[in-house]
Amino acid sequence: MKKIYFLLFSLLLLAGCDEKYTFNENFTAPDTFSGPEAVRIDLTSAENVVFGWSGGGAEDGGILLYEVVFDKEGGDFSNPIYTAQSDLGAYPQLTLTHVTLNRIARLAGLKTAQTGKVQWTVRASRGGVVKTATTSATLTLTRPDEEIPEEMYLTGPGTENGGAEPLPFRMVSDGYFVIYTQLSAGGILLTDALEEGVEYTLDVSGIIVEGSDLFTLDNYTHPVRISVNFNTKQITVEEISAIRMIWGVNYATIANPEYAGNGIFKAEDVLVTFVQPGDPDWLTWVEERYYFIATVDGQEVCWGRRDHISGERPSDDEPLSFYEMEEFVWDQWEHLWKMHGDLDGKRCTVTIDTNREGMMIHQFSDIR
C-alpha cells in the first residue's frame, strides 16, 4: 500500500512540474489620490510633503512600479514638467522636500512669491506595460519671497581676474553651488546671470541677501572652495592648501597639482611609473591604482572615484564621467581608479578641472 501511495505522489509531482508559469501582466492604475491641497513653500523647512494613492493593482496580486508625473494646470501629462519614481519604486507613496516642490513650481512658470496650481497623477507599470491613471489631483503652490537661482557667478574686484568677467560656479544640486578659485584684494559679489542678473551679498550676520554691496572674505594664501547654499542662505569658504596624486598601495606621490587659475589644478611633466613586483613590500603583480589626497582646511580628504566600484583600467573611449571626482573620508582601498596601461613609463600632464560639463574631473594629456 505504501508503494501505491508513493507512486501516486510521484505522479502528482510530475504532473505539477509539467505546468508552465505564465506571467500575468493584467493590472489597473490607481484611481484615488491623497496629499496636500496647498503648500506654502519654505526652503528652510525639514518637513517632507507626502503624496499617496490607492486603488487598482495587479490581477495576480503582484508588485507594480509607480511613477508620479506633474504638469501645469490644464496639461494632459503628455509632456510633464517633472517626473519621479515613487518611494522605493513600488511603494504607493512619493515623498518630496520643499526644495523639490519649489523646483516644480518654477518649472510650472511660477515666479518668486507667486501662487499657482499644478496637477499630478500616477503611472503604474509592470512587465514593460505602462498605464496612467484616468484621474488627477490639483496642488496649489506658493513660492517663497526669494528666488533660488539656477546659475551662479562670482564677480567683483576681489576675484582672481579682478572682475574682468564673471566666474561660473558648478551647480551641485538645486540651490547649491561650488567654485574653486583664488581670491585677491577687494570685494566680491554673487550674481545669477552673466548679464543683468540678480546680485547677492552678505548681511551683517553672514546671510545671503539680495544686494549690490561688495563683501569681503578672509585673506587666503591658497586657493579656496566657496560653497553657496541658497536653501540655507549660507556661504562656506574652505582653503585648499595641497593636493597629492598618490598610489593607493604605498601612498607614494605621483604628482602635486597646483592651482593654475579658472578652477584648474595642474601638474606638468609628470613621470608615471607603475608600482612593480620588485618594489619593497609589494606582491607579484603590477599595481596602478591611484587617487588624490587634498588638504582642505588643514584636514586630508580623498578626492576619488565616485561610483564606489573597484578600479579597472579605462578603455580608450571612456566617457568623461569615468574621471569624475568626489570627496570622501580617506580609506586606502576605496574610491581608486586604475590608470590606462599606456601611461606606464611615460611623461604627461595631470589636470583637475573643478567645473567641466557640470562635473569635477581629472584628465591626462601631453602624453609622451
C-alpha positions as CSV (number, residue, x, y, z in Angstrom):
1,M,0.0,0.0,0.0
2,K,2.9,2.4,0.8
3,K,4.3,1.7,-2.6
4,I,1.0,2.7,-4.2
5,Y,0.8,6.0,-2.3
6,F,4.4,6.8,-3.2
7,L,3.6,6.1,-6.9
8,L,0.6,8.3,-6.8
9,F,2.5,11.1,-5.1
10,S,5.3,10.9,-7.6
11,L,2.8,11.1,-10.5
12,L,1.2,14.2,-8.9
13,L,4.6,15.8,-8.7
14,L,5.4,15.1,-12.3
15,A,2.0,16.5,-13.4
16,G,2.7,19.7,-11.4
17,C,6.1,20.1,-13.0
18,D,4.5,20.0,-16.4
19,E,2.6,23.2,-15.7
20,K,4.3,26.2,-17.1
21,Y,4.3,29.5,-15.2
22,T,2.6,32.3,-17.3
23,F,3.3,35.9,-16.4
24,N,0.1,37.8,-15.8
25,E,0.6,41.4,-16.9
26,N,-3.0,42.4,-16.3
27,F,-3.3,45.3,-13.9
28,T,-5.1,48.6,-13.4
29,A,-3.8,52.0,-12.5
30,P,-4.7,53.8,-9.2
31,D,-7.9,55.8,-9.0
32,T,-7.8,57.5,-5.6
33,F,-5.2,60.2,-4.6
34,S,-4.3,61.7,-1.3
35,G,-2.0,64.5,-0.3
36,P,-1.9,68.2,0.4
37,E,-4.2,70.6,-1.4
38,A,-1.9,73.6,-0.9
39,V,1.7,74.1,0.2
40,R,3.4,77.3,1.1
41,I,7.0,76.5,0.2
42,D,9.6,77.1,3.0
43,L,13.1,76.3,1.7
44,T,14.4,76.1,5.3
45,S,11.8,73.5,6.3
46,A,13.0,70.0,7.1
47,E,9.5,68.6,6.8
48,N,8.6,66.4,3.8
49,V,5.5,66.5,1.8
50,V,3.8,63.1,1.1
51,F,1.7,62.2,-1.9
52,G,-0.2,58.9,-1.8
53,W,-2.6,56.8,-3.9
54,S,-4.7,53.7,-3.7
55,G,-7.0,51.6,-5.9
56,G,-6.0,49.5,-8.9
57,G,-3.4,46.8,-8.7
58,A,-2.1,43.6,-10.3
59,E,-4.7,40.9,-11.1
60,D,-2.4,38.3,-9.6
61,G,-1.6,40.4,-6.5
62,G,1.9,41.1,-7.6
63,I,4.0,44.2,-7.4
64,L,3.6,47.3,-9.6
65,L,6.1,50.1,-10.2
66,Y,4.9,53.6,-9.8
67,E,5.9,57.0,-11.3
68,V,4.4,60.3,-10.3
69,V,4.1,63.0,-13.0
70,F,3.4,66.7,-12.5
71,D,2.1,69.1,-15.1
72,K,1.0,72.7,-15.4
73,E,-2.7,73.3,-14.7
74,G,-4.7,72.2,-17.7
75,G,-1.9,70.0,-19.0
76,D,-2.6,66.4,-20.2
77,F,0.6,64.9,-18.8
78,S,1.9,64.1,-22.3
79,N,4.8,66.4,-21.7
80,P,5.1,66.6,-17.8
81,I,7.2,69.3,-16.2
82,Y,8.5,66.8,-13.5
83,T,8.6,63.1,-13.1
84,A,9.7,61.0,-10.1
85,Q,9.7,57.3,-9.1
86,S,7.6,56.5,-6.0
87,D,9.4,55.8,-2.7
88,L,11.4,52.6,-3.2
89,G,9.9,52.4,-6.7
90,A,7.0,50.2,-5.8
91,Y,5.5,51.9,-2.7
92,P,2.2,53.8,-3.3
93,Q,3.7,57.0,-2.0
94,L,6.0,59.8,-3.0
95,T,7.9,61.9,-0.5
96,L,9.2,65.3,-1.7
97,T,11.1,68.1,0.0
98,H,10.2,71.8,-0.1
99,V,13.2,72.4,-2.3
100,T,11.9,69.9,-4.9
101,L,8.4,71.5,-4.7
102,N,10.0,74.8,-5.4
103,R,11.6,73.4,-8.5
104,I,8.3,72.0,-9.6
105,A,6.6,75.4,-9.1
106,R,9.4,77.1,-11.0
107,L,9.0,74.6,-13.9
108,A,5.3,75.4,-13.9
109,G,6.2,79.1,-14.6
110,L,5.5,80.5,-11.1
111,K,7.8,83.4,-10.2
112,T,9.0,84.4,-6.8
113,A,6.2,84.9,-4.2
114,Q,3.6,83.8,-6.7
115,T,0.8,81.3,-6.1
116,G,-0.4,78.9,-8.7
117,K,-1.6,75.4,-9.4
118,V,-0.1,72.2,-10.7
119,Q,-1.7,68.9,-11.2
120,W,-0.3,65.4,-10.6
121,T,-1.2,61.8,-11.5
122,V,0.3,58.4,-11.3
123,R,1.7,55.9,-13.9
124,A,1.7,52.2,-13.0
125,S,3.8,49.7,-14.9
126,R,4.5,46.0,-15.0
127,G,6.5,43.9,-17.5
128,G,7.1,46.9,-19.7
129,V,3.4,47.8,-19.8
130,V,2.6,51.4,-18.6
131,K,-0.9,52.6,-17.6
132,T,-1.7,56.2,-16.5
133,A,-4.5,56.9,-14.0
134,T,-7.6,58.4,-15.6
135,T,-7.9,60.9,-12.7
136,S,-5.5,63.5,-11.3
137,A,-5.2,65.8,-8.3
138,T,-4.5,69.5,-8.1
139,L,-2.0,71.2,-5.8
140,T,-1.7,74.9,-5.1
141,L,1.8,76.1,-4.5
142,T,3.1,79.4,-3.2
143,R,6.7,80.2,-3.9
144,P,8.9,81.9,-1.3
145,D,9.6,85.6,-1.5
146,E,13.2,85.0,-2.8
147,E,14.3,83.2,-5.9
148,I,16.6,80.2,-5.9
149,P,19.0,80.8,-8.8
150,E,19.6,78.1,-11.4
151,E,23.0,79.6,-12.2
152,M,25.6,81.4,-10.1
153,Y,28.7,83.5,-10.8
154,L,31.4,85.2,-8.8
155,T,32.3,88.8,-9.7
156,G,33.9,91.9,-8.3
157,P,37.5,93.3,-7.9
158,G,38.3,90.6,-5.3
159,T,38.1,87.7,-7.8
160,E,41.2,86.2,-9.4
161,N,40.6,88.1,-12.6
162,G,39.9,91.4,-10.9
163,G,36.3,91.4,-12.0
164,A,37.1,91.3,-15.7
165,E,34.4,88.7,-16.2
166,P,32.1,86.6,-14.0
167,L,33.5,83.3,-12.9
168,P,30.9,80.4,-13.1
169,F,30.0,78.2,-10.1
170,R,29.2,74.5,-10.6
171,M,25.7,73.6,-9.5
172,V,25.9,70.5,-7.2
173,S,22.2,70.3,-6.5
174,D,19.2,72.6,-6.7
175,G,20.2,75.8,-4.9
176,Y,23.7,74.6,-4.0
177,F,26.8,75.9,-5.9
178,V,30.5,75.4,-5.6
179,I,33.5,77.2,-7.1
180,Y,37.3,76.6,-6.7
181,T,39.1,79.9,-7.1
182,Q,41.8,82.3,-5.8
183,L,40.7,85.4,-4.0
184,S,42.6,88.7,-4.3
185,A,42.3,92.0,-2.6
186,G,38.9,93.7,-2.9
187,G,35.3,92.8,-2.6
188,I,33.2,90.3,-4.3
189,L,29.5,89.7,-5.3
190,L,27.3,86.8,-6.4
191,T,25.1,87.1,-9.5
192,D,22.7,84.6,-11.1
193,A,23.4,85.6,-14.8
194,L,26.2,86.8,-17.0
195,E,24.3,90.0,-17.8
196,E,21.7,91.9,-15.8
197,G,21.5,89.2,-13.2
198,V,20.2,89.4,-9.7
199,E,23.0,90.3,-7.4
200,Y,23.6,88.9,-3.9
201,T,25.7,90.0,-1.0
202,L,26.0,89.1,2.7
203,D,24.3,90.9,5.5
204,V,25.9,91.7,8.9
205,S,25.1,88.2,10.1
206,G,26.7,86.5,7.1
207,I,23.3,85.5,5.5
208,I,22.9,85.7,1.7
209,V,20.6,88.5,0.7
210,E,19.8,90.4,-2.5
211,G,22.0,93.5,-2.8
212,S,24.9,95.1,-4.7
213,D,27.2,96.0,-1.8
214,L,30.6,94.3,-2.2
215,F,31.5,91.9,0.6
216,T,34.9,90.5,1.6
217,L,36.2,87.2,2.9
218,D,39.2,86.4,5.0
219,N,42.7,86.6,3.4
220,Y,43.7,83.3,2.0
221,T,47.2,82.3,0.8
222,H,46.0,79.3,-1.1
223,P,43.0,78.7,-3.5
224,V,39.7,78.2,-1.9
225,R,36.5,76.3,-2.3
226,I,33.4,78.6,-2.0
227,S,30.1,76.8,-1.4
228,V,26.9,78.8,-1.7
229,N,23.7,77.3,-0.4
230,F,20.6,79.2,-1.2
231,N,18.5,76.7,0.6
232,T,20.0,77.8,3.9
233,K,21.2,81.3,2.7
234,Q,24.7,80.5,3.8
235,I,28.2,80.7,2.3
236,T,31.2,78.5,3.3
237,V,34.8,79.1,2.4
238,E,37.5,76.3,2.7
239,E,41.2,76.6,1.9
240,I,42.8,74.1,-0.4
241,S,46.5,74.1,0.8
242,A,47.8,71.0,-1.0
243,I,46.8,68.2,-3.5
244,R,48.7,65.0,-3.9
245,M,48.1,62.3,-6.5
246,I,49.2,59.0,-4.9
247,W,49.4,55.3,-5.5
248,G,46.8,53.6,-3.2
249,V,49.2,50.7,-2.4
250,N,52.1,52.6,-0.9
251,Y,51.0,56.2,-0.7
252,A,53.9,57.3,-2.9
253,T,53.3,60.6,-4.6
254,I,52.8,60.6,-8.4
255,A,52.1,64.3,-8.8
256,N,51.4,67.5,-6.9
257,P,48.9,69.5,-8.9
258,E,49.0,73.3,-8.2
259,Y,46.4,75.9,-8.9
260,A,46.6,77.3,-12.4
261,G,43.5,79.6,-12.5
262,N,40.0,79.2,-13.7
263,G,39.2,76.4,-11.3
264,I,42.0,74.2,-12.7
265,F,44.8,72.5,-10.8
266,K,47.7,71.2,-12.9
267,A,50.9,69.2,-12.7
268,E,53.2,69.1,-15.8
269,D,55.9,66.8,-17.0
270,V,54.8,64.1,-14.6
271,L,56.7,60.8,-14.9
272,V,54.4,57.8,-14.3
273,T,55.9,54.5,-13.2
274,F,53.5,51.8,-12.1
275,V,54.4,50.0,-8.8
276,Q,56.4,46.9,-9.8
277,P,56.5,43.5,-8.2
278,G,60.1,44.1,-7.2
279,D,59.3,47.1,-5.1
280,P,59.7,46.7,-1.4
281,D,56.8,45.1,0.5
282,W,54.8,44.5,-2.6
283,L,53.4,41.4,-4.3
284,T,53.7,39.8,-7.6
285,W,51.7,42.0,-10.0
286,V,51.9,45.5,-11.4
287,E,49.9,47.9,-9.4
288,E,48.4,51.1,-11.0
289,R,45.5,52.1,-8.7
290,Y,45.5,55.8,-7.6
291,Y,43.5,58.6,-6.1
292,F,44.1,62.2,-4.9
293,I,44.6,63.4,-1.4
294,A,43.6,67.1,-0.8
295,T,44.2,69.1,2.3
296,V,41.1,71.1,2.9
297,D,41.1,73.5,5.9
298,G,44.1,71.5,7.3
299,Q,42.3,68.1,7.0
300,E,43.3,65.4,4.5
301,V,40.4,64.0,2.5
302,C,40.2,61.7,-0.5
303,W,39.3,63.1,-3.9
304,G,38.4,59.7,-5.5
305,R,36.2,57.7,-7.8
306,R,32.6,58.4,-7.1
307,D,30.8,55.1,-8.1
308,H,32.3,53.0,-5.3
309,I,33.4,50.3,-7.8
310,S,36.8,48.8,-7.6
311,G,39.1,50.4,-10.2
312,E,39.6,48.9,-13.6
313,R,41.8,50.1,-16.4
314,P,39.9,52.5,-18.6
315,S,39.3,51.9,-22.3
316,D,40.3,54.4,-25.0
317,D,36.8,55.8,-25.2
318,E,35.6,56.1,-21.6
319,P,33.1,58.9,-21.0
320,L,34.3,62.0,-19.1
321,S,32.2,60.8,-16.2
322,F,34.6,57.9,-15.6
323,Y,37.1,60.5,-14.4
324,E,34.6,62.4,-12.2
325,M,35.8,63.1,-8.7
326,E,34.0,63.3,-5.3
327,E,35.2,64.0,-1.8
328,F,35.4,61.1,0.7
329,V,36.9,60.2,4.0
330,W,40.3,58.6,3.1
331,D,40.2,54.8,3.1
332,Q,43.2,53.1,1.5
333,W,41.2,50.6,-0.8
334,E,38.2,52.7,-1.6
335,H,37.5,55.1,-4.5
336,L,40.5,54.3,-6.6
337,W,40.9,54.5,-10.4
338,K,43.3,52.4,-12.4
339,M,45.5,54.1,-15.0
340,H,45.4,53.3,-18.6
341,G,48.2,50.9,-19.4
342,D,49.8,53.3,-22.0
343,L,50.8,55.7,-19.2
344,D,53.4,53.4,-17.7
345,G,56.8,54.8,-18.1
346,K,55.5,58.0,-19.9
347,R,55.5,61.6,-19.0
348,C,52.3,63.6,-19.0
349,T,50.3,66.5,-17.7
350,V,47.7,65.8,-14.9
351,T,44.8,68.2,-14.8
352,I,42.0,68.6,-12.3
353,D,39.1,70.7,-13.7
354,T,36.7,71.5,-11.0
355,N,33.9,72.7,-13.4
356,R,33.8,70.7,-16.6
357,E,30.3,70.0,-18.0
358,G,28.8,70.2,-14.6
359,M,31.4,67.8,-13.1
360,M,34.7,67.9,-11.2
361,I,37.0,65.7,-13.3
362,H,40.7,64.8,-13.8
363,Q,42.5,64.0,-17.1
364,F,45.9,63.1,-18.6
365,S,47.3,64.9,-21.6
366,D,50.5,65.7,-23.4
367,I,51.5,62.0,-23.0
368,R,55.0,61.3,-24.4
